[in-house]
Amino acid sequence: MMEMIKLCPACNEENPVSEVICRVCMTNISSVSPTPKGGAAPPEELEFLPRESPREAGTSAETIFSPPEVLTFSRAADGRVISLLSGSTVGRSGDMNAFFDGCRTVSRRHALVRYQDGAWTIEDLGSTNGTWVNGTRIEPGRPCQLRKGDSVALSMACEMRIVQ
């Protein structure tokens, strides 16, 4: 008999069918339909082509993949999740102010998140307290590649983990 799982739509974590909340990112998965374990390739095994790339003649649609739509972070302090599009500015201003509520050490325009050259990156925008990836402060203005599971800190008081 094939083992069934619930695949989290936010972080692609394989959860037991009995779970209603994802074990990794705390997304509500109560309405997710069970699927066979190992039925889909993990995202890191897919080949991505830039959206702007024209399709070559004779290339089937099944072999063309777009870059991932969003990069999803889970805040370490409370598990709240935020998903960002490529080109999003991370910080206390605009739509993100509720996510960073209480994080006064996060700048209004702290960092830029982009999908470029086949990878997600984060770039510090000259923030007051810096941006840290896996415990190392990144240089302002220089993009740093991100991977699922990386720890990202916007100052020492606001740590997040990449879940997708």
C-alpha positions in Angstrom: 0.0 0.0 0.0 1.3 3.4 -1.0 2.0 5.8 1.9 -0.1 9.0 1.7 1.1 12.5 2.9 -0.2 16.1 2.9 2.2 18.3 1.0 2.2 21.9 2.5 1.4 24.4 -0.2 3.6 27.1 1.5 6.8 25.2 2.0 6.4 21.8 0.3 7.0 19.9 3.5 5.7 16.3 3.5 3.4 16.0 6.6 1.5 13.0 7.9 -2.1 12.8 6.7 -3.3 13.4 10.3 -1.6 16.8 10.5 -3.8 20.0 10.3 -0.8 22.4 10.7 2.4 22.1 8.7 5.3 20.9 11.0 7.8 23.3 9.4 6.0 26.6 8.6 2.8 26.3 10.7 0.5 26.8 7.6 -3.0 25.5 8.0 -3.1 22.3 5.9 -6.5 20.9 7.1 -8.0 21.3 3.7 -5.0 19.9 1.8 -5.9 16.6 0.0 -3.6 13.6 0.7 -1.2 12.6 -2.1 1.1 9.6 -2.6 4.5 10.1 -0.9 7.2 10.8 -3.5 4.6 11.6 -6.2 6.2 14.9 -7.2 9.8 16.0 -7.6 11.0 18.4 -4.9 11.3 22.0 -6.1 15.1 22.0 -5.9 15.3 19.2 -8.5 13.3 21.2 -11.1 15.0 23.2 -13.9 13.9 26.8 -14.1 14.1 29.2 -17.0 13.6 32.9 -16.8 10.0 34.1 -17.5 11.4 36.3 -20.3 13.0 33.5 -22.2 11.2 32.8 -25.4 10.3 29.1 -26.0 12.4 27.4 -28.6 10.6 25.9 -31.5 9.6 22.3 -30.8 10.0 22.6 -27.0 7.1 21.1 -25.1 5.3 23.1 -22.4 6.0 20.3 -19.9 9.8 20.9 -20.0 9.5 24.7 -19.4 9.3 25.9 -15.8 8.9 29.5 -14.6 10.9 30.7 -11.6 9.2 30.1 -8.3 6.4 32.6 -7.7 7.2 33.5 -4.2 9.9 33.2 -1.5 8.3 32.3 1.9 9.7 33.2 5.3 8.6 32.1 8.7 9.3 34.4 11.6 11.3 32.6 14.4 9.7 34.4 17.3 6.1 33.4 16.5 5.9 31.3 13.4 4.1 33.9 11.4 4.6 33.4 7.6 5.1 35.9 4.8 5.5 35.2 1.1 7.4 37.7 -1.1 7.5 38.2 -4.9 10.8 38.8 -6.7 11.7 42.5 -6.3 10.0 42.9 -2.9 11.5 45.3 -0.4 11.6 43.9 3.1 11.1 46.2 6.0 8.7 48.1 8.3 7.2 50.4 5.6 4.3 49.7 3.3 2.4 46.4 3.3 5.0 44.6 5.6 4.6 46.9 8.7 2.3 44.4 10.4 4.8 41.5 9.9 7.6 43.5 11.5 5.4 45.0 14.2 7.5 45.3 17.4 10.8 44.9 15.5 12.0 48.5 15.8 15.5 47.5 14.8 14.3 46.6 11.3 14.7 49.5 8.9 11.7 50.8 6.9 13.5 49.7 3.7 15.8 47.0 5.0 16.5 44.6 2.2 15.6 43.6 -1.3 14.5 40.0 -2.2 14.9 38.9 -5.9 14.9 35.8 -8.1 17.9 36.2 -10.4 20.3 33.9 -12.3 18.3 30.9 -11.2 18.3 31.6 -7.5 16.7 33.7 -4.8 18.9 36.4 -3.3 18.6 39.0 -0.6 20.5 42.3 -0.7 20.8 44.7 2.3 19.8 48.2 1.3 22.1 50.0 3.7 20.0 49.2 6.8 21.0 50.6 10.2 21.4 47.2 11.9 22.4 44.9 9.0 21.1 41.7 7.4 22.5 38.4 8.5 22.3 35.1 6.6 23.1 32.0 8.6 24.8 34.1 11.2 27.0 36.0 8.8 26.4 39.7 8.1 26.1 40.4 4.4 27.6 43.4 2.7 25.1 46.1 1.8 24.4 46.4 -1.9 25.8 42.9 -2.6 23.2 40.1 -3.3 23.5 36.9 -1.2 22.0 33.7 -2.4 19.3 32.1 -0.3 18.3 28.4 0.1 15.4 26.6 1.8 16.2 26.4 5.5 18.5 29.4 5.6 18.2 31.7 8.6 17.8 35.4 7.8 18.1 38.0 10.5 17.1 41.6 9.9 19.1 43.0 12.8 19.7 40.7 15.8 16.1 41.0 17.0 14.1 39.7 14.0 15.1 36.3 12.7 13.3 34.4 10.0 13.7 31.0 8.3 13.2 30.3 4.6 10.5 27.7 4.2 10.1 27.8 0.4 
